[in-house]
Amino acid sequence: MNKKWWKEAVVYQIYPRSFKDSNNDGIGDLRGIIEKIDHLDQLGVDAVWLNPVYKSPNDDNGYDISDYQAIMDEFGTMEDLEELMELLHQRNIKLIMDLVLNHSSDEHQWFKESRQSKDNPYRDYYIWRDGKNGGPPNNWKAFFGGSAWKYDQKTDQYYLHLFSPKQPDLNWENSKVRQEIYAMINWWLEKGVDGFRLDVINLISKDQRFPDGEKEGLAGHEYFANGPRVHEFIKEMAANTFNKYEAMTVGETPFVDKEEAIKFVKEEREEFSMVIPFEHLEFDRKEGWDKITDWDLTELKDLMSEWQYKLQENNGWTSLYFCNHDQPRIVSRYGDDGKYRKESAKMLGTMLHTLRGTPFIYQGEEIGMTNISFDSLTDFDDIETRGYIKELQEKNQLSQKEILEIANYRTRDNARTPMHWDDSKYAGFSESEPWLKMNSNYPEINVEKDLSSDDSVFKYYQKMISLRKKYPVFAYGKYEILLEADQNIYAYLRQGEQNNLLVLLNFSENEAAYDLNDQLEIKQAELILNNYQQEADFELDGSLRPYEARVYLY
């Protein structure tokens, strides 16, 4: 096992628009992050992942980049970013930038040129095709709904956009495009950036026959996800950029299972440091976005264990996360955001920080922030949610109330509501009305309140992170599942060179009994982490309180 800084790190994700507003325009910004840098230091994180701050018309909140080497006006200036990076580095915190390389904005200079004429030098920077039978070139669907092709009258052709029509896909088959991208990445690395999270990076290679999709799910995904040249492109990019700088790279890879993941992260393949898996956050929505289905702990354990074992056996690494800007708040999803909010928030955090991989904390997770509940379908800002609402309304099978319930549960806006700093108006995020509605529970759930309580979610996260720094077994220990069939408890070992961990997690709102006598022969162990204040003696059989988490060192 090669030791790397990013394997031992804890990463904190910032969604700049919602973190802290320094100039009271209702939108978070870079100077706001600078103001709150001590919060990150106090928590103990090793790296910050910043969602896109590049110049953008904001059709998809910055994931539509119009200039990769300039900063969005709403967020500040390049000088602000350089100051933020310097202040983070002074505190030994690395900066990870978000890079969107599958597509650009339609307002990027390349695309403006590309759509001028069929013989424009930039035409081939994007994917243009003739229509078929009076319609698009094929039946591929966009992630945000509708066809993945947009007709452009000027040249009587269609361009591909796997996301919004304002996010045309770049043509990675064109070596000039790739060289432009590598030069830009190296410009940022020279500036001092420590790594990148790469948005939907496994979509960059498309089957050049562009056949109709036949598989279930998003039409065409079998031809545009993990395409024929994806590993060739990534190896070339890594060799020309990241691998020269010891940079951390996190590939966001939809439609990737554990078998496919190995190809991206097996160390000797020299592609990515780790990927962002999706399976553990998709198994409760198999029936679609519009169906709220029950989930089963044994299935979650199976999924997590399959990934843990597969990567362990193949010298690969992964990210560990429940929350990010694209996922609803986990305490409202797999925990209890009412009576046991604090206990379940701590328990879910314990799971992520004791598995093999690099844990990611999404802003607000460290204080147990919950999903919001919007009153009206017009309250939603998220482009994906608005697309699904439109589709459901057109089907006319559900009432407005039913659509609102589903949208509130699923929407990415749940993660994007402004950060709760204190109990003042607008939660200390801004003095003006924020760009997105505040969650009304901020007087109860906020950083200031957590800092003043010994039993807070924040203090628990601090302790968890400090233990991870103290004991290498947290990062490098081998994983082994216990009590595999238990419906309520997730139990496992992490076995290291100097120490071992026994982790017991109760995912139930009831007390849950366990018996490990048949599986373990441990005589004594030290309780180093527990989300209840009352001590819990070590025993191989006993019971866990609702949403209890225990970590024993032996």
N, C-alpha and C positions, 0 to 999 in steps of 0.2 A: 504494500500500500504506500504509494507516494504521498508524502504530506504536502499540503498546499494551504496557503493562507485562506483561500475561499472555502475550503472544507471545514475549517474551524470557525468561520465567521458566522455572525448573525446579521441578517440584512433587514433594513427598515425601508419600507416602500412609502414614498411621498407622492401624493396626487396634488401637484402644486396649486391647482385651481381651488382646492378645498382645504388647504393646510393652514395658512395664515395670510391675511390681507394686511399689508403694511401701509397702503395709501388710501384705504377706505373707499374703494370703488366697488366693493362687494365681491372681488375676485382675488383669490390667493395669488401670491407672487414670490419671486426669488428673495426679495428683501424680507418678506414674511418668514421664509425658512431661516434666513440668517438670524432674525430676531429669536427664533425658537431653537437655535442650534444646541443650547445647553440642555434642552429636554432630551435630545438624542444622546448626548454625552452622559447624562444622568442615568438613562435607561441602560447604557452599556453596549450599544450596538457597534458593529465593526465596519459596516458599509451602509450607504444610502443609495437606493435605486430611485431615480427621479423619472416620473412619467414625462412624456415629451414636452420640451420647453422651446422647441424650434419654431421658427416663423410658420404660421399656419392660419388659414381662414376659419379653422375650428368647426368644420362640418362634423368631425368625429373627435372633438375635444383634443386636438393636437396630433392625432394619428393620421392626419392628412397634411404632410409637410410640404411647404412651398419653397423653403430654403433651409438646407441642412446645416448651414454654417452661419445662421443668424438666429436671434432670440425673438420669440413672440412679444409684440409690444406690450400686451397686457401683463406679461410676467417680468418685464424689466429689460436689462441690457446685457451684452456680453460681459461687460465689466462686473455686473452683479453676479453673474455665474462664476467668473474667475475668482471673485472675492469669496463666494460660498465654498468653492473647491479648496481654496487656501485655508479657510477657517476649519473646514472638515479635516483636512490633512494635518493641521496643527493639533487636532484632537485624536489623531490616528484613526480617522474614519475615512474609508475609501468612498469614491464617487462612481456609481454605476449609472450610465445614461441609457435611455430607452432609444432603440433605433428601429425605424420602420423602413424595411428594404424591399418588401414585396410590392409596395405601391408608393406613389407620391400623391400630392394634391394635384388637382387639374389646374391649379394656379401656379404650379412650378414652371419655371421658364422652359424646361425641356418639353413639357406637355403643350404649352402654348405654341411652341415651334412645331411640335409633332402634328398638331391638328391643322396646320396651315395648308399643307398639300401632301400628296402621296410621295413626292420626290424630295421633300424637305430632309436635310441631313439628320434631323432628330426623329423622323417618322418611325424608325425602327427601334427607338428607345422604349416604345410601348407596343402593345399587342393589338394590331388592327387586322380585321378580317372582313371579307364580303359576307353579306347576309345570305340566307338560304330560304327558298320558297316564300319570299316576301317577309321573312322574319329574321331573328338573330341567327348567328352561325351554328349554334347548337342549343341544347336545353339546360346548360349549366345555370345553377341558381346562385345568387349572391347571399352572403351570410346575413345581410340586413334585409333580405326579402326581395322578391322579384327576379328578373333575369340578370345574369352577370354581364350582359352586353348592353352597351348604350349606342344608339344610332347617332351618327354625326353627319348632319345634312351636307356640310361643306364639301366633304370628300366622298360622300355616299358609301361610307363603311362604318362598321361597328368597332368600338374598342372594349377590351375586357376590363371589368372592375369586379373583383371578388367581394368587395365590400360596397361602399356607397358609390354612386355614379361620379362623385367628386374625388374618388380615390382610384384613378386608373392604375392597372398593374404594370410594373416595369418589365421590360423584356430582357430577362437574364441570359437568353440565348445570344444576345449581342455583346461581344467582348468589350466594346467601348463602354457600355453601361457598367459592366463589372469593374473596369479600371477606374471609372469616375467614382464609383462607390468606395473602392479600396483607398483611393487618394483621400477621400473625405474622412474615412475611418481613421487613417493614419494622422490626419490633421488634428483630430480630437485626442488621439493617444499622445501625440507630441505635446498637446496642451496640458496633459497631466491626468486625463480621465483614466480610471482604473479598470474599466470594463464596460460591458454592454449587456442589456437584456434585448433580445432580438425578436421583434414582434412577428407572429405567424411566419417564421422563417422557413418552415418546411413546405411553404406553398410556392416558392420561387421557381420551381421547375414544373412546367406544364407539358403534358403529352402533346407533341407538336402536330398530331393528327386531329386534335380537338374533336374527338368523337362524342356522341351523346352519352350522358351518364345513364347507367342502368341499375346501379345499386340503390338500396333504400337509404333514406336520409337526405342530406343536401345533394341535389342532383349534380353529378359530375365530379364529386370529391375524389373518386378513385382515379381521376385523371389529372387533378391539380394539387392533391396533397401527396407528399413524399414521391414526387415525380421522378422520371427516369434519370435526370442529371443532378438531383438535389445534393447528393453527397459529393459529387465532383465539384460543384459550385462552392459548397461549404468548405471543403478541404482547401480549395484554391484561395478562398477568402481568408481562412485562418492562417495559411502559410504566408500570405502577403501582408497580414495585419496583426491580429491578436497575438499569435504565437511568438512574435518578436518582442512582446512587451510583458509577458507573464499576466496578461489581462484575464479577468474573469468573464466568461461568456455564458449567458443563460438563454437557451433557445426555447421560445414559446412554440409548441408543436402540437396543434390540434390534429386529431385523427392518428395519434401515435400511441401504440400499445407498448408493453414492456419489451417485446421482441424487437420492434422497430427502434425503440429508444436506445438500445445497446449500440446500434450503428452510429448514433450521434454522439454518444458519451463514453464509449470504451476508450480508455486513456490512450492506448497505442494508436488509435485511429486519428487522434489529433484534430478533432472537429470542435466540439463544445465542451466547456467545463461541466455543464449540467443542462437538463431540459426542464420545462414546466409541464408536468403531466396533467391530464384532465379527468382521467377515469374516475377518481375518487370523488369528483364533484359533478359527475354526470349520471351516476348510477341511479339517482333519485329522480331523473327526468327522462327516462328511457321512452316514455310514452309521448314525449314532446314538451315544448315550452309551456303549452296551455293546460297541462295536466299536473296537478299537485299530487304526487304519489307518496305513499309511506316508504320509508327506507328501513333497511335491516342491518344491524351491527355486524352480523356474521359476514355479510357480503362486503361491507366496508373493510373488515379485517382481512378477508381473503384478498381483496384488491391491493391493500397496503402491503401485505406480506409477499404477494407475488412480485411486486416491484422491488421490495427490499431484498428478497432472495436473488432475483434475477440480476440486479445491479451488483450485488455483493459477489456473486459467482463470476461475473464478467468484468470486474475491475472498472465499474462505471459509477457515476454519481448522479444525484438528482437534487432538485429543490424540494423543500417541504413547506407547504402552504395550505391554508384554508381560505384566506381572504385576499382579494386584491381589487383593483378598480373595476373588474369585470364580474365579480361574484358578490351575491348578497352576503350580509354579515353572518358569520358562521354560528354565533351564539343564538341567533334566531332560527337557525336551520338545523344544526345537529345538537344544539344545547337547549337551554331554557332561558328565554329572555325576560322571565318574570321572577318567580320566587327564588330560583337558583341561578340567577344571572351570574353572580360573581363566581360561584363554585364551578358552574359549567364553563365559563370563560377561562378560568384557570386550568380546568381539566383538559380542555381542547388545546390550550397552549402547551401543556405538559406533553401531550402526545407529539406535537410537532417538534419540540425541542429535545425529545429523547429518542427519536428515530434516527436512522442512518441517512445523512444528507445535510443540506444547508438550510436552516430555518429562515423563513421570511415572515416578518411582522408587517402587516398593513396598518397604516395610520389609524389610530382609534381602537385597534384590536387590543393594545396594551392597557386600555381602560374599560374594555368590554362593551364597546359601542354596539347598538342593536340596529335592526332594520327600521326604516321609517314607515309610516302609513300615510300615503297621500289620500286626499278627500276626493280628488277629481282626476279623470283621465287626461285633462289638459295640464296637470302639474308635472307630468313626466318630461324630463329633458333628454334622456338617453335615446339616441337614434335607433338603436336596436329595439328597445321597448316600444317606441312609437310605430315602428314597422310591424311588429307583432300585433299591436292593438288594432292597427288598420286592417290587417289580414283577418283578425277575429271578428271585427265589425262587419267586414264584407261577407264572411261566411254566415253571419246572422243566426248563429246557433246558441249563443250565450247572451245573457242580459248584460247591460252596462255594469251592474253591480258585480256580477261574476267575473267579468273581464278585469274590473278594478282589483278584485281580490287576487287574481292570478298575477296581474302586473305588479302589485305591491310585493308579492312574495318573490317574484323572479327578477325584478328590474335591477340593472347595474347601478341605478341611482341610489340604491341602498348603501353602496360603498362610497358614494360621491358626495353625500351630504357633508357640510362643513364640519371640521374638527371642533370638538368641545374643549375649550381651554379653561373656562370658568363659568360661573352661573350668571354673569352679567348679560345684558341684552345681546343677542346674536353670539352668545357663548364665548366672547372674547376673540372670535374669529375676525370680526370687523365691526366698525361703528355704523356701517351702512347695511341695508338689506342685502343678504348674500345672493349670488347668482342662482343658487338652488336652495330650496326650502331647508330650514334647520329642522333637525329632529327635536320634537317638543320635550324630550326627556333630558335635555342637557343640564337643567338645574340639579338633577340627581347624578348624572354620569358626566364627569368632567375631570380634567387633569388636576386642577387645584384641589378638588375634594379627595382624589386618590392620593395625592402627595401628603395629605394631612392624616391619612388613616394607615395604621400598620397592617390592616387586613385587606388592603386594596388589591385590585388586579395589577396595577402598576408595580407595587412593591413585590408582588409575586413574580412578575416578569423580570424585574431586576435581579432577584435571587436566582431564578432559573438561568439567566444569562451568565451570572457570575460563576455558577456551578459548572456550566459548560466550559468556561475558560479554565477552571481549576482542574477538571478531570478529563483527560484525552479520550476516555471511553465514550463520552457523549458523542464525539465526532467519529471516532474510528472503530468503536466496538462492533463486534458481529451481532447480527440480529437473529433472535429465535423466538417464534411465537409459542405461547402457552394457552391452555384452556380454549383451544381453537373453536369449539362448538358453542361456547357460552354466549347466550343471547344478550347479556347485559355488560359483561366485563371484557375489556381488551387488556390482556396481560402478555408481557414479553420480557425477554432478557436482552441485555447488551453485554457482550463478553469482550473485555479488553485485555491488554498485556499486564496492567497492574491491578485493575479493579473490574468488577462486574456491576451491572445495574439490574434490579428487578423493578419493572414498572407495572403498576396496577391502576386501571382506569375504569370507573363505573360510569357508563353512558346512560344510566337510568335515573329517573326521579325517585326511585325507591331504593331501600337498602338492598344490597345484593351479596349473597354468600359465595365464597370461593373455597376450593380445597386443592392445594398444590402438592400434597404429600406424595402422590404417585409420580410426580414429574421432577421434583427437586429434592436435594439433600442439603439444604443450607441450614447450618446450626444457628448462626446469628448474623444480623445485618443492621446497618445504621440507617435510620430514616432521615434522608437529607432534604426531602421536599414533600410537602403535604399541604393541600389547599383547605384543610380545616385547622383551626387553632389548637384544638385538643390533640394531644400526642396520640400516636397509634403505635403500640408495641409491635415488634416483628413476630409474625406467626405465619406458618404455612397454610393454616386454614383460619377462616374468620369471615368477617363481612365488611363491606365498604358502604359508607354513607352515601346519600344521593349525590351523584356527580363527583364523588371523591376521587382524588388522584394521590397516589403514593409512589415515591421513588426511593428504593432502598439501595444502599451501596454495600457491597460485600467483597 
